[in-house]
Amino acid sequence: MTDTFASAPASPSAAAYTVPQERRVLTAIPGPKSVEMHKRRLESVSTGVSSTLPVYIKKANGAILVDLDDNHFIDLGAGIGVTTVGHTEANVVEAATNQVQEFIHTLFTITPYEEYIRVAELLAAHTPGDFKKKSVLINSGAEAVENGVKIARKYTGRRAVAVLDHAYHGRTVLTMAMNYKAMPYATGFGPLASDVYHAPSSYPYHDGLSGADAAERTITYLEKVIGASDLACLVVEPIQGEGGFMVPADGYLPLLQEWCTANGVVMIADEIQSGMARTGAYYASEHFGWVPDLVLTAKGIAGGLPLAAVTGRAEIMDASQPGGLGGTFGGNPVACAAAIAVFESIERNDLLAEGARIEKALLAGLTKLKSKYDIIGDIRGKGAMIAIELVQPGTGDTTKLPNAAAVSSIAAFAAQHGVLLLTAGTYGNVLRFLPSLAVTDALIADALTVIDHAIAAL
């Protein structure tokens, strides 16, 4: 079977890629080889580990995934924001390969090495704020959240943790209590961690509040329900990820930081999905004039290798006693080498500008679709982190009723035609566009054509 839509041609720079940067659908989705692989998976992998699309990948490069049946998918998910510089980006591959040949593991807390130190230096240079900073390197986003909370509690001597409505922070015992949505992340896994509080957030499309009014509402909750004297930290995604790419109203985040600073509360930016050049800035906090006390980095930092970090004010980071932070694989030298290459590629290839280019292309195309289809209620985001919220027909300017069924149908249609889309949102009614910074305008246009057909097919 071949796709009924014309696929995007390879870009003029296609010679830089090992996989043609174009969409190709040669079989039914999933194809026969993926179907056979899926049978093996069902016999050996926990059903708790689900997959968005049961096609099995054998190769990836740039913005294209190739499955076992040689179908080429436009990847608009980037492993949920991990392969921000592109799949198998040449600098990352070279750096990791070279490091593997030198040494793979020693454990930094036993016999340290320069690569860990260099990553910490780069994080200090590129996270918001011109004060002295230090870092600890760990393995994953959820581990970064847990360490951020742990450090804040140690520094303040306080117990309570506050997060915002619609937040997502991970699947560990602590972080599942920090998520807004229980299913599937917390249901049946209780009891949940205590002293975690959910404050109202800024959601302009639905609440219509200014940044100042939304901040006043959040602060009132923090003061009345928790009390500043018991609050160790406020953990905030500058652009909420799983919640649906909510962009807060102007002024909201700096006002919360001002309150936190005045009350001795550590304000933590969860930049796990939004950081590392994805939004056209190194960190999304920069778009809002927000300088947090601690910044959490993961996903895109090492081009696909597992690495995460907590970076922040030196006096906060140094509150822990020696041996209180770390872990067996934290700051693995191969992952650190890859992270250094990611920072170098961002600078060398001006990837901040690529984020702005992608935002322009996505917003232009999605705005055209919004003018055609009234189920698109809102378009929002920054850089290569854009979403559309789908509503029931005719409700986009009134009740804004969620339309999760349309999101599911569009994502399924797109997959059948070689476009991998991610869904999101507390009510399952958001389509998020999270491509790598390697995605071309031609691929974006091609993907939007498929989405146009998907909405029309509803």
DAZI-V855039 format. One record per helix or strand. SS is the DSSP state (H for helix, E for strand). FROM is the first residue (numbers start at 1). TO is the last residue. If there is no record, write none. Layout:
ss=SS from=FROM to=TO
ss=SS from=FROM to=TO
This chain:
ss=H from=14 to=16
ss=E from=24 to=24
ss=H from=32 to=44
ss=E from=57 to=62
ss=E from=64 to=67
ss=E from=72 to=75
ss=H from=78 to=81
ss=E from=87 to=87
ss=H from=90 to=102
ss=H from=114 to=126
ss=E from=133 to=138
ss=H from=141 to=156
ss=E from=160 to=164
ss=H from=173 to=178
ss=E from=196 to=199
ss=H from=204 to=207
ss=H from=211 to=226
ss=H from=228 to=230
ss=E from=231 to=236
ss=E from=239 to=239
ss=E from=247 to=247
ss=H from=252 to=262
ss=E from=266 to=270
ss=H from=284 to=288
ss=E from=294 to=297
ss=H from=299 to=302
ss=E from=308 to=313
ss=H from=314 to=317
ss=H from=333 to=348
ss=H from=351 to=372
ss=E from=376 to=382
ss=E from=385 to=391
ss=E from=402 to=402
ss=H from=404 to=416
ss=E from=419 to=420
ss=E from=422 to=424
ss=E from=430 to=433
ss=H from=441 to=457
